[in-house]
Amino acid sequence: MYCLGALEMFEPMSADQVQKIGFEIAMLGTRGIDVNNPESRYTLKNLPGEFSGLHLLSIQYVAFKKIAPAQNIGFDLSAEYQAAIKLFKK
């Protein structure tokens, strides 16, 4: 559902906006993002709200699929992404 939410969120955004969010998450990831603890919360400058680590990586995955589809971000959400694409197209 995080991937679906990211697809919906990115739909009205420009490629530049999507890129800024994807890169901001990538930079945050250099300091470490805990994907196994849903109580760990993170904030971004380019996106309001608080996010779990898994939520952020899902957003990043979708962002990179939109701006650089061949790029490997080191975290595989391909099955979740494909499921989200099917739901998004409906």
N, C-alpha and C positions, 0 to 999 in steps of 0.2 A: 504494500500500500504506500510505502514511502516513495517508491519509484513512480507510482501513478500520481501521487501528489506533486512530485517534482515535474513531471510532464505537464500537468495542468498549470502549475506555477510558471513554468518557462514559456508556455504557449504565447502569451502576449508580449514577451520580452524580446529585445533585440539580441543579436548574437553577442554584442559587446557586454550587455548586462549579464547574460548567462556566463560568459567567460570570466567576468569579475568575480562572480559567486564561486564558480568552479576553482579558480586560482586561489581565492581567499581560503577555501576549505583545504586545498592542497598545502598552502603555507601553514595553516594551523596544524595540519597533519605532521609537519616536520618536528613539531614539539610533542606529538603523540596524541592520538584520539583513542579513547577506550570504548571499543564497540561492544564489549561484553557486559558493561555495567550501564543499564538504562537510567540509573540515577545520576550519572555524570552528565552535566549540562554544559553546553557551549553556546556562545553568542558570536554573531558575525556583524561586521560593519555594514555590509551590503544587503542584509536580509534581516528583518525584524524577528524577534522571538528567541526562544531558547530551544536547543536541539540536543538529542542524545547523540552519541558517537555514531551509532548505526544509521540514524536519520541523516546526519551530515554526509556520511559516506555514500548513502543512497542518492542524495542530491548531487554530490560530486560526480558519481557514476553517470547519472543522466546528463549532467552538464557536459561532461566530456564526450558522451555519445552524440550530443548535438553539435559541439564545436570542433571536436577532433576524434571522430569515431574509431580510428585505428589506434589511438593512444591507449596503452595499458596503464591503469592507475594502481595496479598491484592489489586490487581487491575485486573479486569476480562476483558480480551480481547479474550475470547474463540471463539466467533463468528467470529471476525476478523481473528484470527489465523486459524480457519478451512477454511475460504474463501481463505486465503493465501496459505494454504497447497494444496488446489485444483488447484490453479493457478501455484504453484511451480512444481507440478507433471506433468504439461503439458509441 
